[in-house]
Amino acid sequence: MQSQHEWILILDYGSQYTQLIARRIRELRIYCEIHPFNAPLDPFRAHPPKGIILSGGPMSVNDQNAPELNTEIFSFEVPVLGICYGLQLLSHISRPGSVAKSDKREFGRAKLIIDNPAQILENIPQDSQVWMSHGDKLNDLPDEYEIIAHTKNAPVAAVRHREEQIYGVQFHPEVVHTVHGSEILSNFAIKICGLTGDWTPAAFIEENIARIREQVGNNKVICGLSGGVDSTVTATLIHRAIGDQLLCVFVDNGLLRKNEFQQVLDMYRNVLELPVRGVDASDRFLDNLKGVSDPEKKRKIIGNTFIDVFDDEVSDDKSYTYLAQGTLYPDVIESVSFKGPSATIKSHHNVGGLPEKMNLKLLEPMRELFKDEVRSVGRGLGIPESFLMRHPFPGPGLGIRVLGDLTREKLDLLREADAIFIDELKSTGLYDKTWQALVVLLPVKSVGVMGDERTYEYTAAIRAVTSVDGMTADFAHLPHEFLGHVSNRIINEVRGINRVVYDISSKPPSTIEWE
C-alpha cells in the first residue's frame, strides 16, 4: 500500500474483469488496489481500506481447491461488495450448499428487475441491461440476506445483508455492457463507503515529487526513454522532482519509425527540457538481429542489447544508484496474480534483467497507474497532447512488425508504408478514433503488374483497432474508400511492395501486434 488516500481493497479471485473493477473505481477519483484473495491482511491494518470488493472468478465455490474467503476481512468493519463469484462466496460461508449448478446458465446481456433498490441500486432504472457470466446460482439464500433484484433466468441477481453493509451482485457492473454499472459502483464507493474522490492527477504529482525526492536523496537516476508515453511521463515527473540528478538515455535501435529518433529527441530537449543523451546504436542492434526470425528471440536480443548499451553509457560513472522504468499497474497486477504470472504470450517491453546486472535500484513512480491515468498525469506535467495521444508502440519496435528475418531493406520498406498509413489516418481525422494502427511487412512475395512490367514484391498488412485499454480490441471499421486510397499510395510510393491487405481480426483471439 503506497498511497495515503482513502482507498478500496479489491480481492482478486481470477476474473478476467478484475482490472476493470479497479479502472471503474479509479474513474471515480477513488484510489484502489488489487491483491490476491489470499493476501495477508495485516499489512493493510496501518492504513485500512474504507471498503472491500470481492471479484468474480472462473471456478465454482463447490469445486475442489476453489479459492476461499478470508473471513478476517470482516474485522475491518467496512462495507463489502461481492461480484459474481464474490457474491456466491458470501452466501457459501454462511450456508454451505447454498450455491448449485444453474439449470439455465446466463452468459451475456440480461434485464435487471429491481425488487428493492436499497443503497447499492439507488437511482438505477428498472429493466436496465446488465452483463451476466455465470453457470452457478444461489438456490438457498442465507436468512441474513434478502434479494433486492432478479433477472428472467436468475432469481437472485442482487442481495444485501439485513443488518450489515454487505452487498452482492450476480452480474458484472464493471463491464461496459452493464449500462449503469458505473453508477452501481459509485453507489457502493461513495454512498455506502463514504469516500470523497480525492485521487487526482494533481495530488499524484505533488505526492510523488515528494516521494521521489525522499527516496533518491542526493543519488543519481538513469532512465531509458523509449519514445513512448509511459517512459516520457516517468522521466518528466522525476525531472520535476530532482532536476539534473536524472540522466535520460534515448537509444536509436534501428527499429524506430520514420524520422522518429530525431523528432522525439528534439521534443525531449526543446519542449520538455529533459537532460537526455541520444545514442545511435542501430548498427549494433541490427547486427545482433541478423538472420533471426523467431519473435521471442528477437525480443530477447533487443532487450539484452538495450542492457549492453545502457551499461556502456553509465559503466564509468558509479554515482548512478537508480534505474527509472515506466512500469504500470497492469504489470504489477500480473506479477501478483493469485495463480502466479499468467502464461507468457510475449515478453514484456520493460528491460528485464537490467537492474540485477547493473546493480541498480528500481524507481517506478507510475506503478500505481493505468494507461489513461498516466496520460492524465502527463497533461498535469505539461506534456503536449499530440504526444500523449500517440498510439502505443512496442518496445521492440519495427523488429516485430517485419515478420521473419530482419534486413535494413525490409525495415526501410516498412517505415515508408507505416508513415503513409499514419499520415492518412491523421489527415482524415481517423487517428484519434483508433487505439492503435500499424503496418506489418509479411514474408510473402506475390506477382503484380505495374505499367507493362511484371513485379514480384512484398505484401504489407495494415491493421487498426479500437479499444478502451488494449485488454480487448476490435478491428477498426475504416471506410473502404480510405483503405483503397492508402493501398494505392503504398503500392505507388513504396518500391518493393505491390500488395496491401487489411487485418480484420479482433483481440481475442488474435493479439494487436502480429508478433
ABEGO torsion letter per residue (X at the ends): XABABBBBBBBBAGBAAAAAAAAAAAAAGBBBBBBBAABBAAAAAABBBABBBBBBBABBAABBGBBBBBAAAAAAGBBBBBBEAAAAAAAAAABBGABBBBABBBBEBBBBBBABAEAAABGBBBGBBBBBBBABBBABBBAABBBABBBAABABABBBBAABBBBBBABBAABAABAAAAAAAAAAAAAAAGBAGABBAAAAAAAAAAAAAAAAEABBBBBBBAGBAAAAAAAAAAAAAAEAABBBBBBBAGABBBGAAAAAAAAAAAAAGBBBBBBBAAAAAAAAABGBABAAAAAAAAAAAAAAAAAAAAAABAABABBBBABBAAAAAAAABAAEBBBBABBBABBBGAAAAAGBBBBBAAAABBAAAAAAAAAAAGBBAAAAABBBBBAAEAAAABBEBBBAAAAAAAAAAAAAAAAAAAAAGAAAABABBBBBBBABBBBBBBEABBBBBBBBBBBBBBBAAGABBBBBBBBAAAAAAAAAAAAAABBGBABBBBBABBOOABBABAX
